[in-house]
């Protein structure tokens, strides 16, 4: 992820260093609180369950590189073929694949039904790492904090909204 200006691997894009304020919004549950250094938790677990919590915090990011597109089924299949990787928890692993193969026509679709450890294994094999939450958010929103990578207004055809790319029923 950290490369010199002329060393960005194919399929990745450089993201410059940044200092930004990141907005975090989540629904308070029994566990999974964000730790905000120097501040008390914004909610108290015993009395604020299921309340939506929102806060901003300062974040500094070093320059990094990020993949332009998500990992595809074809890329993940190549990883499996070359490494023989098997997940620790395989019950729903690549559940949408048929007999361990990518469904025809879905080779370039993002791989799904992998857990965090499976994603980390792929990233290690590819010589990369997973982006942090802050890195991913900054890469997606840009320096202006857009609602979408292309701006603040919705544009049909700029995202995977389920209206293209084949029969959704075949992958669910």
Phi and psi in radians as a Rosetta constraint file:
Dihedral C 1 N 2 CA 2 C 2 CIRCULARHARMONIC -1.773 0.35
Dihedral N 2 CA 2 C 2 N 3 CIRCULARHARMONIC 1.966 0.35
Dihedral C 2 N 3 CA 3 C 3 CIRCULARHARMONIC -2.317 0.35
Dihedral N 3 CA 3 C 3 N 4 CIRCULARHARMONIC 2.773 0.35
Dihedral C 3 N 4 CA 4 C 4 CIRCULARHARMONIC -1.263 0.35
Dihedral N 4 CA 4 C 4 N 5 CIRCULARHARMONIC 2.888 0.35
Dihedral C 4 N 5 CA 5 C 5 CIRCULARHARMONIC -0.979 0.35
Dihedral N 5 CA 5 C 5 N 6 CIRCULARHARMONIC -0.588 0.35
Dihedral C 5 N 6 CA 6 C 6 CIRCULARHARMONIC -1.724 0.35
Dihedral N 6 CA 6 C 6 N 7 CIRCULARHARMONIC 0.197 0.35
Dihedral C 6 N 7 CA 7 C 7 CIRCULARHARMONIC -2.017 0.35
Dihedral N 7 CA 7 C 7 N 8 CIRCULARHARMONIC 0.240 0.35
Dihedral C 7 N 8 CA 8 C 8 CIRCULARHARMONIC -1.180 0.35
Dihedral N 8 CA 8 C 8 N 9 CIRCULARHARMONIC 2.120 0.35
Dihedral C 8 N 9 CA 9 C 9 CIRCULARHARMONIC -1.095 0.35
Dihedral N 9 CA 9 C 9 N 10 CIRCULARHARMONIC 2.681 0.35
Dihedral C 9 N 10 CA 10 C 10 CIRCULARHARMONIC -0.986 0.35
Dihedral N 10 CA 10 C 10 N 11 CIRCULARHARMONIC 2.413 0.35
Dihedral C 10 N 11 CA 11 C 11 CIRCULARHARMONIC 1.509 0.35
Dihedral N 11 CA 11 C 11 N 12 CIRCULARHARMONIC 0.002 0.35
Dihedral C 11 N 12 CA 12 C 12 CIRCULARHARMONIC -2.053 0.35
Dihedral N 12 CA 12 C 12 N 13 CIRCULARHARMONIC 2.832 0.35
Dihedral C 12 N 13 CA 13 C 13 CIRCULARHARMONIC -2.286 0.35
Dihedral N 13 CA 13 C 13 N 14 CIRCULARHARMONIC 2.497 0.35
Dihedral C 13 N 14 CA 14 C 14 CIRCULARHARMONIC -1.342 0.35
Dihedral N 14 CA 14 C 14 N 15 CIRCULARHARMONIC 2.449 0.35
Dihedral C 14 N 15 CA 15 C 15 CIRCULARHARMONIC -2.127 0.35
Dihedral N 15 CA 15 C 15 N 16 CIRCULARHARMONIC 2.124 0.35
Dihedral C 15 N 16 CA 16 C 16 CIRCULARHARMONIC -1.232 0.35
Dihedral N 16 CA 16 C 16 N 17 CIRCULARHARMONIC 2.852 0.35
Dihedral C 16 N 17 CA 17 C 17 CIRCULARHARMONIC -1.007 0.35
Dihedral N 17 CA 17 C 17 N 18 CIRCULARHARMONIC 2.630 0.35
Dihedral C 17 N 18 CA 18 C 18 CIRCULARHARMONIC -2.671 0.35
Dihedral N 18 CA 18 C 18 N 19 CIRCULARHARMONIC 2.639 0.35
Dihedral C 18 N 19 CA 19 C 19 CIRCULARHARMONIC -2.112 0.35
Dihedral N 19 CA 19 C 19 N 20 CIRCULARHARMONIC 2.157 0.35
Dihedral C 19 N 20 CA 20 C 20 CIRCULARHARMONIC -2.574 0.35
Dihedral N 20 CA 20 C 20 N 21 CIRCULARHARMONIC 2.956 0.35
Dihedral C 20 N 21 CA 21 C 21 CIRCULARHARMONIC -1.877 0.35
Dihedral N 21 CA 21 C 21 N 22 CIRCULARHARMONIC 2.128 0.35
Dihedral C 21 N 22 CA 22 C 22 CIRCULARHARMONIC -1.786 0.35
Dihedral N 22 CA 22 C 22 N 23 CIRCULARHARMONIC 2.227 0.35
Dihedral C 22 N 23 CA 23 C 23 CIRCULARHARMONIC -1.579 0.35
Dihedral N 23 CA 23 C 23 N 24 CIRCULARHARMONIC 2.269 0.35
Dihedral C 23 N 24 CA 24 C 24 CIRCULARHARMONIC -2.066 0.35
Dihedral N 24 CA 24 C 24 N 25 CIRCULARHARMONIC 2.293 0.35
Dihedral C 24 N 25 CA 25 C 25 CIRCULARHARMONIC -2.369 0.35
Dihedral N 25 CA 25 C 25 N 26 CIRCULARHARMONIC 2.245 0.35
Dihedral C 25 N 26 CA 26 C 26 CIRCULARHARMONIC -2.660 0.35
Dihedral N 26 CA 26 C 26 N 27 CIRCULARHARMONIC 2.852 0.35
Dihedral C 26 N 27 CA 27 C 27 CIRCULARHARMONIC -1.657 0.35
Dihedral N 27 CA 27 C 27 N 28 CIRCULARHARMONIC 2.191 0.35
Dihedral C 27 N 28 CA 28 C 28 CIRCULARHARMONIC -1.187 0.35
Dihedral N 28 CA 28 C 28 N 29 CIRCULARHARMONIC 2.231 0.35
Dihedral C 28 N 29 CA 29 C 29 CIRCULARHARMONIC -2.233 0.35
Dihedral N 29 CA 29 C 29 N 30 CIRCULARHARMONIC -2.933 0.35
Dihedral C 29 N 30 CA 30 C 30 CIRCULARHARMONIC -1.166 0.35
Dihedral N 30 CA 30 C 30 N 31 CIRCULARHARMONIC -0.382 0.35
Dihedral C 30 N 31 CA 31 C 31 CIRCULARHARMONIC -2.579 0.35
Dihedral N 31 CA 31 C 31 N 32 CIRCULARHARMONIC 3.120 0.35
Dihedral C 31 N 32 CA 32 C 32 CIRCULARHARMONIC 1.473 0.35
Dihedral N 32 CA 32 C 32 N 33 CIRCULARHARMONIC 0.669 0.35
Dihedral C 32 N 33 CA 33 C 33 CIRCULARHARMONIC -1.368 0.35
Dihedral N 33 CA 33 C 33 N 34 CIRCULARHARMONIC 2.560 0.35
Dihedral C 33 N 34 CA 34 C 34 CIRCULARHARMONIC -1.412 0.35
Dihedral N 34 CA 34 C 34 N 35 CIRCULARHARMONIC 2.414 0.35
Dihedral C 34 N 35 CA 35 C 35 CIRCULARHARMONIC -1.622 0.35
Dihedral N 35 CA 35 C 35 N 36 CIRCULARHARMONIC 2.136 0.35
Dihedral C 35 N 36 CA 36 C 36 CIRCULARHARMONIC -1.936 0.35
Dihedral N 36 CA 36 C 36 N 37 CIRCULARHARMONIC 1.803 0.35
Dihedral C 36 N 37 CA 37 C 37 CIRCULARHARMONIC -0.942 0.35
Dihedral N 37 CA 37 C 37 N 38 CIRCULARHARMONIC 2.313 0.35
Dihedral C 37 N 38 CA 38 C 38 CIRCULARHARMONIC 1.394 0.35
Dihedral N 38 CA 38 C 38 N 39 CIRCULARHARMONIC 0.064 0.35
Dihedral C 38 N 39 CA 39 C 39 CIRCULARHARMONIC -2.285 0.35
Dihedral N 39 CA 39 C 39 N 40 CIRCULARHARMONIC 2.665 0.35
Dihedral C 39 N 40 CA 40 C 40 CIRCULARHARMONIC -1.294 0.35
Dihedral N 40 CA 40 C 40 N 41 CIRCULARHARMONIC 2.755 0.35
Dihedral C 40 N 41 CA 41 C 41 CIRCULARHARMONIC -0.988 0.35
Dihedral N 41 CA 41 C 41 N 42 CIRCULARHARMONIC 2.422 0.35
Dihedral C 41 N 42 CA 42 C 42 CIRCULARHARMONIC -1.228 0.35
Dihedral N 42 CA 42 C 42 N 43 CIRCULARHARMONIC -0.214 0.35
Dihedral C 42 N 43 CA 43 C 43 CIRCULARHARMONIC -2.403 0.35
Dihedral N 43 CA 43 C 43 N 44 CIRCULARHARMONIC 2.773 0.35
Dihedral C 43 N 44 CA 44 C 44 CIRCULARHARMONIC -1.878 0.35
Dihedral N 44 CA 44 C 44 N 45 CIRCULARHARMONIC 2.113 0.35
Dihedral C 44 N 45 CA 45 C 45 CIRCULARHARMONIC -0.937 0.35
Dihedral N 45 CA 45 C 45 N 46 CIRCULARHARMONIC -0.602 0.35
Dihedral C 45 N 46 CA 46 C 46 CIRCULARHARMONIC -1.283 0.35
Dihedral N 46 CA 46 C 46 N 47 CIRCULARHARMONIC -0.405 0.35
Dihedral C 46 N 47 CA 47 C 47 CIRCULARHARMONIC -2.170 0.35
Dihedral N 47 CA 47 C 47 N 48 CIRCULARHARMONIC -0.169 0.35
Dihedral C 47 N 48 CA 48 C 48 CIRCULARHARMONIC -2.039 0.35
Dihedral N 48 CA 48 C 48 N 49 CIRCULARHARMONIC 0.459 0.35
Dihedral C 48 N 49 CA 49 C 49 CIRCULARHARMONIC -1.042 0.35
Dihedral N 49 CA 49 C 49 N 50 CIRCULARHARMONIC 2.455 0.35
Dihedral C 49 N 50 CA 50 C 50 CIRCULARHARMONIC 1.222 0.35
Dihedral N 50 CA 50 C 50 N 51 CIRCULARHARMONIC 0.237 0.35
Dihedral C 50 N 51 CA 51 C 51 CIRCULARHARMONIC -1.552 0.35
Dihedral N 51 CA 51 C 51 N 52 CIRCULARHARMONIC 2.462 0.35
Dihedral C 51 N 52 CA 52 C 52 CIRCULARHARMONIC -1.328 0.35
Dihedral N 52 CA 52 C 52 N 53 CIRCULARHARMONIC 2.264 0.35
Dihedral C 52 N 53 CA 53 C 53 CIRCULARHARMONIC -1.995 0.35
Dihedral N 53 CA 53 C 53 N 54 CIRCULARHARMONIC 2.395 0.35
Dihedral C 53 N 54 CA 54 C 54 CIRCULARHARMONIC -2.409 0.35
Dihedral N 54 CA 54 C 54 N 55 CIRCULARHARMONIC 2.352 0.35
Dihedral C 54 N 55 CA 55 C 55 CIRCULARHARMONIC -2.709 0.35
Dihedral N 55 CA 55 C 55 N 56 CIRCULARHARMONIC 2.808 0.35
Dihedral C 55 N 56 CA 56 C 56 CIRCULARHARMONIC -2.057 0.35
Dihedral N 56 CA 56 C 56 N 57 CIRCULARHARMONIC 2.677 0.35
Dihedral C 56 N 57 CA 57 C 57 CIRCULARHARMONIC -2.575 0.35
Dihedral N 57 CA 57 C 57 N 58 CIRCULARHARMONIC 2.664 0.35
Dihedral C 57 N 58 CA 58 C 58 CIRCULARHARMONIC -1.384 0.35
Dihedral N 58 CA 58 C 58 N 59 CIRCULARHARMONIC 2.392 0.35
Dihedral C 58 N 59 CA 59 C 59 CIRCULARHARMONIC -2.367 0.35
Dihedral N 59 CA 59 C 59 N 60 CIRCULARHARMONIC 2.388 0.35
Dihedral C 59 N 60 CA 60 C 60 CIRCULARHARMONIC -1.960 0.35
Dihedral N 60 CA 60 C 60 N 61 CIRCULARHARMONIC 2.242 0.35
Dihedral C 60 N 61 CA 61 C 61 CIRCULARHARMONIC -2.037 0.35
Dihedral N 61 CA 61 C 61 N 62 CIRCULARHARMONIC 2.306 0.35
Dihedral C 61 N 62 CA 62 C 62 CIRCULARHARMONIC -1.351 0.35
Dihedral N 62 CA 62 C 62 N 63 CIRCULARHARMONIC 2.814 0.35
Dihedral C 62 N 63 CA 63 C 63 CIRCULARHARMONIC -1.020 0.35
Dihedral N 63 CA 63 C 63 N 64 CIRCULARHARMONIC 2.531 0.35
Dihedral C 63 N 64 CA 64 C 64 CIRCULARHARMONIC -2.655 0.35
Dihedral N 64 CA 64 C 64 N 65 CIRCULARHARMONIC 3.016 0.35
Dihedral C 64 N 65 CA 65 C 65 CIRCULARHARMONIC -2.134 0.35
Dihedral N 65 CA 65 C 65 N 66 CIRCULARHARMONIC 2.601 0.35
Dihedral C 65 N 66 CA 66 C 66 CIRCULARHARMONIC -2.444 0.35
Dihedral N 66 CA 66 C 66 N 67 CIRCULARHARMONIC 2.564 0.35
Dihedral C 66 N 67 CA 67 C 67 CIRCULARHARMONIC -1.075 0.35
Dihedral N 67 CA 67 C 67 N 68 CIRCULARHARMONIC 2.490 0.35
Dihedral C 67 N 68 CA 68 C 68 CIRCULARHARMONIC -1.247 0.35
Dihedral N 68 CA 68 C 68 N 69 CIRCULARHARMONIC -0.599 0.35
Dihedral C 68 N 69 CA 69 C 69 CIRCULARHARMONIC -2.249 0.35
Dihedral N 69 CA 69 C 69 N 70 CIRCULARHARMONIC 2.782 0.35
Dihedral C 69 N 70 CA 70 C 70 CIRCULARHARMONIC -1.122 0.35
Dihedral N 70 CA 70 C 70 N 71 CIRCULARHARMONIC 2.797 0.35
Dihedral C 70 N 71 CA 71 C 71 CIRCULARHARMONIC -1.104 0.35
Dihedral N 71 CA 71 C 71 N 72 CIRCULARHARMONIC 2.303 0.35
Dihedral C 71 N 72 CA 72 C 72 CIRCULARHARMONIC -1.562 0.35
Dihedral N 72 CA 72 C 72 N 73 CIRCULARHARMONIC 2.873 0.35
Dihedral C 72 N 73 CA 73 C 73 CIRCULARHARMONIC -0.998 0.35
Dihedral N 73 CA 73 C 73 N 74 CIRCULARHARMONIC -0.730 0.35
Dihedral C 73 N 74 CA 74 C 74 CIRCULARHARMONIC -1.107 0.35
Dihedral N 74 CA 74 C 74 N 75 CIRCULARHARMONIC -0.740 0.35
Dihedral C 74 N 75 CA 75 C 75 CIRCULARHARMONIC -1.123 0.35
Dihedral N 75 CA 75 C 75 N 76 CIRCULARHARMONIC -0.730 0.35
Dihedral C 75 N 76 CA 76 C 76 CIRCULARHARMONIC -1.190 0.35
Dihedral N 76 CA 76 C 76 N 77 CIRCULARHARMONIC -0.638 0.35
Dihedral C 76 N 77 CA 77 C 77 CIRCULARHARMONIC -1.094 0.35
Dihedral N 77 CA 77 C 77 N 78 CIRCULARHARMONIC -0.703 0.35
Dihedral C 77 N 78 CA 78 C 78 CIRCULARHARMONIC -1.107 0.35
Dihedral N 78 CA 78 C 78 N 79 CIRCULARHARMONIC -0.743 0.35
Dihedral C 78 N 79 CA 79 C 79 CIRCULARHARMONIC -0.986 0.35
Dihedral N 79 CA 79 C 79 N 80 CIRCULARHARMONIC -0.843 0.35
Dihedral C 79 N 80 CA 80 C 80 CIRCULARHARMONIC -1.098 0.35
Dihedral N 80 CA 80 C 80 N 81 CIRCULARHARMONIC -0.733 0.35
Dihedral C 80 N 81 CA 81 C 81 CIRCULARHARMONIC -1.104 0.35
Dihedral N 81 CA 81 C 81 N 82 CIRCULARHARMONIC -0.746 0.35
Dihedral C 81 N 82 CA 82 C 82 CIRCULARHARMONIC -1.399 0.35
Dihedral N 82 CA 82 C 82 N 83 CIRCULARHARMONIC -0.463 0.35
Dihedral C 82 N 83 CA 83 C 83 CIRCULARHARMONIC -1.890 0.35
Dihedral N 83 CA 83 C 83 N 84 CIRCULARHARMONIC -0.393 0.35
Dihedral C 83 N 84 CA 84 C 84 CIRCULARHARMONIC 1.241 0.35
Dihedral N 84 CA 84 C 84 N 85 CIRCULARHARMONIC 0.300 0.35
Dihedral C 84 N 85 CA 85 C 85 CIRCULARHARMONIC -0.948 0.35
Dihedral N 85 CA 85 C 85 N 86 CIRCULARHARMONIC 2.424 0.35
Dihedral C 85 N 86 CA 86 C 86 CIRCULARHARMONIC -2.346 0.35
Dihedral N 86 CA 86 C 86 N 87 CIRCULARHARMONIC 2.380 0.35
Dihedral C 86 N 87 CA 87 C 87 CIRCULARHARMONIC -1.281 0.35
Dihedral N 87 CA 87 C 87 N 88 CIRCULARHARMONIC 2.706 0.35
Dihedral C 87 N 88 CA 88 C 88 CIRCULARHARMONIC -1.173 0.35
Dihedral N 88 CA 88 C 88 N 89 CIRCULARHARMONIC -0.624 0.35
Dihedral C 88 N 89 CA 89 C 89 CIRCULARHARMONIC -2.083 0.35
Dihedral N 89 CA 89 C 89 N 90 CIRCULARHARMONIC 1.844 0.35
Dihedral C 89 N 90 CA 90 C 90 CIRCULARHARMONIC -1.832 0.35
Dihedral N 90 CA 90 C 90 N 91 CIRCULARHARMONIC 0.108 0.35
Dihedral C 90 N 91 CA 91 C 91 CIRCULARHARMONIC -0.983 0.35
Dihedral N 91 CA 91 C 91 N 92 CIRCULARHARMONIC -0.794 0.35
Dihedral C 91 N 92 CA 92 C 92 CIRCULARHARMONIC -2.045 0.35
Dihedral N 92 CA 92 C 92 N 93 CIRCULARHARMONIC 0.200 0.35
Dihedral C 92 N 93 CA 93 C 93 CIRCULARHARMONIC -0.978 0.35
Dihedral N 93 CA 93 C 93 N 94 CIRCULARHARMONIC 2.150 0.35
Dihedral C 93 N 94 CA 94 C 94 CIRCULARHARMONIC 0.844 0.35
Dihedral N 94 CA 94 C 94 N 95 CIRCULARHARMONIC 0.752 0.35
Dihedral C 94 N 95 CA 95 C 95 CIRCULARHARMONIC -0.968 0.35
Dihedral N 95 CA 95 C 95 N 96 CIRCULARHARMONIC -0.531 0.35
Dihedral C 95 N 96 CA 96 C 96 CIRCULARHARMONIC -1.399 0.35
Dihedral N 96 CA 96 C 96 N 97 CIRCULARHARMONIC -0.234 0.35
Dihedral C 96 N 97 CA 97 C 97 CIRCULARHARMONIC -1.330 0.35
Dihedral N 97 CA 97 C 97 N 98 CIRCULARHARMONIC 2.597 0.35
Dihedral C 97 N 98 CA 98 C 98 CIRCULARHARMONIC -1.814 0.35
Dihedral N 98 CA 98 C 98 N 99 CIRCULARHARMONIC 2.118 0.35
Dihedral C 98 N 99 CA 99 C 99 CIRCULARHARMONIC 0.904 0.35
Dihedral N 99 CA 99 C 99 N 100 CIRCULARHARMONIC 0.719 0.35
Dihedral C 99 N 100 CA 100 C 100 CIRCULARHARMONIC 1.303 0.35
Dihedral N 100 CA 100 C 100 N 101 CIRCULARHARMONIC 0.226 0.35
Dihedral C 100 N 101 CA 101 C 101 CIRCULARHARMONIC -2.118 0.35
Dihedral N 101 CA 101 C 101 N 102 CIRCULARHARMONIC 2.597 0.35
Dihedral C 101 N 102 CA 102 C 102 CIRCULARHARMONIC -1.127 0.35
Dihedral N 102 CA 102 C 102 N 103 CIRCULARHARMONIC 2.278 0.35
Dihedral C 102 N 103 CA 103 C 103 CIRCULARHARMONIC -1.045 0.35
Dihedral N 103 CA 103 C 103 N 104 CIRCULARHARMONIC 2.403 0.35
Dihedral C 103 N 104 CA 104 C 104 CIRCULARHARMONIC -0.934 0.35
Dihedral N 104 CA 104 C 104 N 105 CIRCULARHARMONIC 2.375 0.35
Dihedral C 104 N 105 CA 105 C 105 CIRCULARHARMONIC 1.546 0.35
Dihedral N 105 CA 105 C 105 N 106 CIRCULARHARMONIC -0.143 0.35
Dihedral C 105 N 106 CA 106 C 106 CIRCULARHARMONIC -1.921 0.35
Dihedral N 106 CA 106 C 106 N 107 CIRCULARHARMONIC 0.252 0.35
Dihedral C 106 N 107 CA 107 C 107 CIRCULARHARMONIC -1.019 0.35
Dihedral N 107 CA 107 C 107 N 108 CIRCULARHARMONIC -0.681 0.35
Dihedral C 107 N 108 CA 108 C 108 CIRCULARHARMONIC -1.640 0.35
Dihedral N 108 CA 108 C 108 N 109 CIRCULARHARMONIC 0.096 0.35
Dihedral C 108 N 109 CA 109 C 109 CIRCULARHARMONIC -1.397 0.35
Dihedral N 109 CA 109 C 109 N 110 CIRCULARHARMONIC 2.666 0.35
Dihedral C 109 N 110 CA 110 C 110 CIRCULARHARMONIC -1.050 0.35
Dihedral N 110 CA 110 C 110 N 111 CIRCULARHARMONIC 2.435 0.35
Dihedral C 110 N 111 CA 111 C 111 CIRCULARHARMONIC -1.221 0.35
Dihedral N 111 CA 111 C 111 N 112 CIRCULARHARMONIC 2.427 0.35
Dihedral C 111 N 112 CA 112 C 112 CIRCULARHARMONIC -2.334 0.35
Dihedral N 112 CA 112 C 112 N 113 CIRCULARHARMONIC 3.053 0.35
Dihedral C 112 N 113 CA 113 C 113 CIRCULARHARMONIC 1.100 0.35
Dihedral N 113 CA 113 C 113 N 114 CIRCULARHARMONIC 0.731 0.35
Dihedral C 113 N 114 CA 114 C 114 CIRCULARHARMONIC -2.180 0.35
Dihedral N 114 CA 114 C 114 N 115 CIRCULARHARMONIC 2.519 0.35
Dihedral C 114 N 115 CA 115 C 115 CIRCULARHARMONIC -1.652 0.35
Dihedral N 115 CA 115 C 115 N 116 CIRCULARHARMONIC -3.106 0.35
Dihedral C 115 N 116 CA 116 C 116 CIRCULARHARMONIC -1.010 0.35
Dihedral N 116 CA 116 C 116 N 117 CIRCULARHARMONIC -0.756 0.35
Dihedral C 116 N 117 CA 117 C 117 CIRCULARHARMONIC -1.146 0.35
Dihedral N 117 CA 117 C 117 N 118 CIRCULARHARMONIC -0.654 0.35
Dihedral C 117 N 118 CA 118 C 118 CIRCULARHARMONIC -1.116 0.35
Dihedral N 118 CA 118 C 118 N 119 CIRCULARHARMONIC -0.728 0.35
Dihedral C 118 N 119 CA 119 C 119 CIRCULARHARMONIC -1.146 0.35
Dihedral N 119 CA 119 C 119 N 120 CIRCULARHARMONIC -0.721 0.35
Dihedral C 119 N 120 CA 120 C 120 CIRCULARHARMONIC -1.136 0.35
Dihedral N 120 CA 120 C 120 N 121 CIRCULARHARMONIC -0.666 0.35
Dihedral C 120 N 121 CA 121 C 121 CIRCULARHARMONIC -1.086 0.35
Dihedral N 121 CA 121 C 121 N 122 CIRCULARHARMONIC -0.766 0.35
Dihedral C 121 N 122 CA 122 C 122 CIRCULARHARMONIC -1.076 0.35
Dihedral N 122 CA 122 C 122 N 123 CIRCULARHARMONIC -0.832 0.35
Dihedral C 122 N 123 CA 123 C 123 CIRCULARHARMONIC -1.030 0.35
Dihedral N 123 CA 123 C 123 N 124 CIRCULARHARMONIC -0.772 0.35
Dihedral C 123 N 124 CA 124 C 124 CIRCULARHARMONIC -1.043 0.35
Dihedral N 124 CA 124 C 124 N 125 CIRCULARHARMONIC -0.802 0.35
Dihedral C 124 N 125 CA 125 C 125 CIRCULARHARMONIC -1.046 0.35
Dihedral N 125 CA 125 C 125 N 126 CIRCULARHARMONIC -0.686 0.35
Dihedral C 125 N 126 CA 126 C 126 CIRCULARHARMONIC -1.383 0.35
Dihedral N 126 CA 126 C 126 N 127 CIRCULARHARMONIC -0.030 0.35
Dihedral C 126 N 127 CA 127 C 127 CIRCULARHARMONIC 1.322 0.35
Dihedral N 127 CA 127 C 127 N 128 CIRCULARHARMONIC 0.493 0.35
Dihedral C 127 N 128 CA 128 C 128 CIRCULARHARMONIC -2.241 0.35
Dihedral N 128 CA 128 C 128 N 129 CIRCULARHARMONIC -2.953 0.35
Dihedral C 128 N 129 CA 129 C 129 CIRCULARHARMONIC -2.554 0.35
Dihedral N 129 CA 129 C 129 N 130 CIRCULARHARMONIC 2.874 0.35
Dihedral C 129 N 130 CA 130 C 130 CIRCULARHARMONIC -1.299 0.35
Dihedral N 130 CA 130 C 130 N 131 CIRCULARHARMONIC 2.497 0.35
Dihedral C 130 N 131 CA 131 C 131 CIRCULARHARMONIC -1.170 0.35
Dihedral N 131 CA 131 C 131 N 132 CIRCULARHARMONIC 2.583 0.35
Dihedral C 131 N 132 CA 132 C 132 CIRCULARHARMONIC -1.255 0.35
Dihedral N 132 CA 132 C 132 N 133 CIRCULARHARMONIC 2.908 0.35
Dihedral C 132 N 133 CA 133 C 133 CIRCULARHARMONIC -0.997 0.35
Dihedral N 133 CA 133 C 133 N 134 CIRCULARHARMONIC -0.763 0.35
Dihedral C 133 N 134 CA 134 C 134 CIRCULARHARMONIC -1.176 0.35
Dihedral N 134 CA 134 C 134 N 135 CIRCULARHARMONIC -0.731 0.35
Dihedral C 134 N 135 CA 135 C 135 CIRCULARHARMONIC -1.083 0.35
Dihedral N 135 CA 135 C 135 N 136 CIRCULARHARMONIC -0.781 0.35
Dihedral C 135 N 136 CA 136 C 136 CIRCULARHARMONIC -1.096 0.35
Dihedral N 136 CA 136 C 136 N 137 CIRCULARHARMONIC -0.813 0.35
Dihedral C 136 N 137 CA 137 C 137 CIRCULARHARMONIC -1.080 0.35
Dihedral N 137 CA 137 C 137 N 138 CIRCULARHARMONIC -0.763 0.35
Dihedral C 137 N 138 CA 138 C 138 CIRCULARHARMONIC -1.137 0.35
Dihedral N 138 CA 138 C 138 N 139 CIRCULARHARMONIC -0.743 0.35
Dihedral C 138 N 139 CA 139 C 139 CIRCULARHARMONIC -1.099 0.35
Dihedral N 139 CA 139 C 139 N 140 CIRCULARHARMONIC -0.651 0.35
Dihedral C 139 N 140 CA 140 C 140 CIRCULARHARMONIC -1.318 0.35
Dihedral N 140 CA 140 C 140 N 141 CIRCULARHARMONIC -0.650 0.35
Dihedral C 140 N 141 CA 141 C 141 CIRCULARHARMONIC -1.657 0.35
Dihedral N 141 CA 141 C 141 N 142 CIRCULARHARMONIC -0.397 0.35
Dihedral C 141 N 142 CA 142 C 142 CIRCULARHARMONIC 1.295 0.35
Dihedral N 142 CA 142 C 142 N 143 CIRCULARHARMONIC 3.087 0.35
Dihedral C 142 N 143 CA 143 C 143 CIRCULARHARMONIC -1.142 0.35
Dihedral N 143 CA 143 C 143 N 144 CIRCULARHARMONIC -0.327 0.35
Dihedral C 143 N 144 CA 144 C 144 CIRCULARHARMONIC -1.588 0.35
Dihedral N 144 CA 144 C 144 N 145 CIRCULARHARMONIC -0.029 0.35
Dihedral C 144 N 145 CA 145 C 145 CIRCULARHARMONIC 1.151 0.35
Dihedral N 145 CA 145 C 145 N 146 CIRCULARHARMONIC 0.648 0.35
Dihedral C 145 N 146 CA 146 C 146 CIRCULARHARMONIC -1.014 0.35
Dihedral N 146 CA 146 C 146 N 147 CIRCULARHARMONIC 2.687 0.35
Dihedral C 146 N 147 CA 147 C 147 CIRCULARHARMONIC -1.206 0.35
Dihedral N 147 CA 147 C 147 N 148 CIRCULARHARMONIC -0.542 0.35
Dihedral C 147 N 148 CA 148 C 148 CIRCULARHARMONIC -2.279 0.35
Dihedral N 148 CA 148 C 148 N 149 CIRCULARHARMONIC 2.766 0.35
Dihedral C 148 N 149 CA 149 C 149 CIRCULARHARMONIC -1.002 0.35
Dihedral N 149 CA 149 C 149 N 150 CIRCULARHARMONIC -0.461 0.35
Dihedral C 149 N 150 CA 150 C 150 CIRCULARHARMONIC -1.661 0.35
Dihedral N 150 CA 150 C 150 N 151 CIRCULARHARMONIC -0.134 0.35
Dihedral C 150 N 151 CA 151 C 151 CIRCULARHARMONIC 2.592 0.35
Dihedral N 151 CA 151 C 151 N 152 CIRCULARHARMONIC -2.869 0.35
Dihedral C 151 N 152 CA 152 C 152 CIRCULARHARMONIC -1.667 0.35
Dihedral N 152 CA 152 C 152 N 153 CIRCULARHARMONIC -0.169 0.35
Dihedral C 152 N 153 CA 153 C 153 CIRCULARHARMONIC -1.840 0.35
Dihedral N 153 CA 153 C 153 N 154 CIRCULARHARMONIC 2.425 0.35
Dihedral C 153 N 154 CA 154 C 154 CIRCULARHARMONIC -1.130 0.35
Dihedral N 154 CA 154 C 154 N 155 CIRCULARHARMONIC 2.415 0.35
Dihedral C 154 N 155 CA 155 C 155 CIRCULARHARMONIC -2.276 0.35
Dihedral N 155 CA 155 C 155 N 156 CIRCULARHARMONIC 2.078 0.35
Dihedral C 155 N 156 CA 156 C 156 CIRCULARHARMONIC -1.014 0.35
Dihedral N 156 CA 156 C 156 N 157 CIRCULARHARMONIC 2.481 0.35
Dihedral C 156 N 157 CA 157 C 157 CIRCULARHARMONIC 1.514 0.35
Dihedral N 157 CA 157 C 157 N 158 CIRCULARHARMONIC -0.047 0.35
Dihedral C 157 N 158 CA 158 C 158 CIRCULARHARMONIC -1.691 0.35
Dihedral N 158 CA 158 C 158 N 159 CIRCULARHARMONIC 0.005 0.35
Dihedral C 158 N 159 CA 159 C 159 CIRCULARHARMONIC -2.604 0.35
Dihedral N 159 CA 159 C 159 N 160 CIRCULARHARMONIC 2.964 0.35
Dihedral C 159 N 160 CA 160 C 160 CIRCULARHARMONIC -1.461 0.35
Dihedral N 160 CA 160 C 160 N 161 CIRCULARHARMONIC 1.635 0.35
Dihedral C 160 N 161 CA 161 C 161 CIRCULARHARMONIC -1.776 0.35
Dihedral N 161 CA 161 C 161 N 162 CIRCULARHARMONIC 0.171 0.35
Dihedral C 161 N 162 CA 162 C 162 CIRCULARHARMONIC 1.486 0.35
Dihedral N 162 CA 162 C 162 N 163 CIRCULARHARMONIC 0.029 0.35
Dihedral C 162 N 163 CA 163 C 163 CIRCULARHARMONIC -1.702 0.35
Dihedral N 163 CA 163 C 163 N 164 CIRCULARHARMONIC 0.059 0.35
Dihedral C 163 N 164 CA 164 C 164 CIRCULARHARMONIC -2.570 0.35
Dihedral N 164 CA 164 C 164 N 165 CIRCULARHARMONIC 3.071 0.35
Dihedral C 164 N 165 CA 165 C 165 CIRCULARHARMONIC 1.519 0.35
Dihedral N 165 CA 165 C 165 N 166 CIRCULARHARMONIC 0.322 0.35
Dihedral C 165 N 166 CA 166 C 166 CIRCULARHARMONIC 1.860 0.35
Dihedral N 166 CA 166 C 166 N 167 CIRCULARHARMONIC -3.089 0.35
Dihedral C 166 N 167 CA 167 C 167 CIRCULARHARMONIC -1.340 0.35
Dihedral N 167 CA 167 C 167 N 168 CIRCULARHARMONIC 1.953 0.35
Dihedral C 167 N 168 CA 168 C 168 CIRCULARHARMONIC -1.057 0.35
Dihedral N 168 CA 168 C 168 N 169 CIRCULARHARMONIC -0.561 0.35
Dihedral C 168 N 169 CA 169 C 169 CIRCULARHARMONIC -1.050 0.35
Dihedral N 169 CA 169 C 169 N 170 CIRCULARHARMONIC -0.491 0.35
Dihedral C 169 N 170 CA 170 C 170 CIRCULARHARMONIC -1.295 0.35
Dihedral N 170 CA 170 C 170 N 171 CIRCULARHARMONIC -0.279 0.35
Dihedral C 170 N 171 CA 171 C 171 CIRCULARHARMONIC -1.908 0.35
Dihedral N 171 CA 171 C 171 N 172 CIRCULARHARMONIC -0.105 0.35
